[in-house]
Amino acid sequence: MNGAGPLQRIGLPLAFAVGTLVLWEIVVRAFGIREVLLPTPSAIAQRLVETFPLLMQHAWPTVWESVAGFAIASLLGVALAALLSASGLMRSMLYPNVVLFQLIPKIALAPLFIVWLGIGFQSRLTFSVFISFFPVVIAALAGLDHVDRSLLRLCRALTASSWQVFVSVRLPHALPYVFSGMKIATTFAIIGVIVGEFITSQAGLGYLILFASSQADTSLILAAITVLCVFGLGFYGIVALLERWTRHAFGA
Amino acid sequence: MDPTLNNPAPTWLLPHSTAPERERSYLTVQQVGKTYATRNGDVHAVERADFDIDEGDFVSLVGPSGCGKSTLMSMIGGLELPSAGRIAVDGHAVDGPRRDFGYVFQDATLLPWKSVMDNVLFPIRTQKRVLADHRPEAERLLKLTGLWDFRDKRPAELSGGMRQRVAICRGLANDPRLLLMDEPFSALDAITRDDMNLMLAQLWDQVHKTAVFITHSIREAVFLSDRVLVMNARPSRIVADIRVPFERPRRAQMQEHPLFNEICAFVREKIHEGHDSRRPGNR
């Protein structure tokens, strides 16, 4: 990347993270900070092992709702972007509104979804779709639009139909863009589900965090957050790998 | 100065075509003009272009930048419509891109995610032709242009000259009646460009197509063409029509022939003539 070797690229941030954890452990022990305020990393790890089945039980709804929300958002996002890119009328009508919506702090709308869709998974899933959808639309539209004009001229010369241009030129060109939008969408999809679980839920890591906080079980809160982090990292990692692959396969 | 001034007109300089001949030509460009409306008033990109092209001829349009030669080619190719006059193939007006034309642009415009072979076959797939009918020709073209060993490579793995060769193969893949080439070598370095000229001349010994070739390189135009149309800028029009009196196959040595240099000098003269008289106030 910037001339740094693998030791510096991977070893250094890892060493920093481990160092921070060690420092955290030392500071908490040295100053005798109570566990309810800030447990040590080792206490969190211990709690994580103890409550592992419980954590997994609550991780499942969070995971599937996030992944499903993300998948639906990705499909809808690409579809809307295709519509906006294909029709000038649709673009004039919708695009400014999409941008406007993008600017709204969408988390504030979460309670509305509960009002509309009830306290089941439907409201959380829909809300997750709703907030993770925008980065995909914006990125996909950029990809569909930024096709080399000379390629479009070639298509015109070859009497290609709009559908052919979309399938054989615009979409392949947009794929790497779509995946970079989807990378952002993974995080948003999880945020959407967690916020939904905070508001009303009987299961899920968001619920567990809220429950543990009501019990002043700070170790459990942080154990649940650790599980969330691992899931988020894995989710993001898979999409990032797919993005790398599309860049390799379809990038210029 | 002007070699035609004191001597009788050279035999390779053609007179302006006359009406009865027009009926028989393959491609007719009749009093064609193109005007763009801009904020600063109308811009006349092309004015009264008037010529015919016979089937089998390799015709170059050579002129300074801004003389409207690319606009003229776009109109011949049906990518733009003339604001005045008429362009016709076999007597039928060209009102859009034609499936029996091949197109080569200034940039290779290859699909970066497709292999060389798939790029060459792109027009076949797009125009929903039978792949099996055209694959042998695509393979032959790749062999003729020295790209056969690179058929599975991506465009990013090729040099600029090779990419442009792929574009030429693609232009020829659907066996067009006319190949339109818009400054295909202008983005290449001088040495590569010389190689490309030789390659194209040799390719033409094999494919024998009608071609319209746009360039601002005089030597390139004379070397490659059966006929050279010289264009001038502002007003953009054709100022000379030359039948290049060299047989095919064309070889690199042709460029040292006195007649070759005489023709090039004449073309240069014609281009500069228009330039100087039209820009009296220029510093």
Interface residues (C-beta under 8 A of the other chain):
Chain A: D148 S150 L151 R153 L154 C155 R156 A157 L158 T159 A160 Q164 S168 V169 P172 A249 F250 G251 A252
Chain B: G77 L79 G96 P97 R98 R99 F101 Y103 F105 Q106 D107 T109 L111 P112 W113 F122 P123 R125 T126 Q127 A156
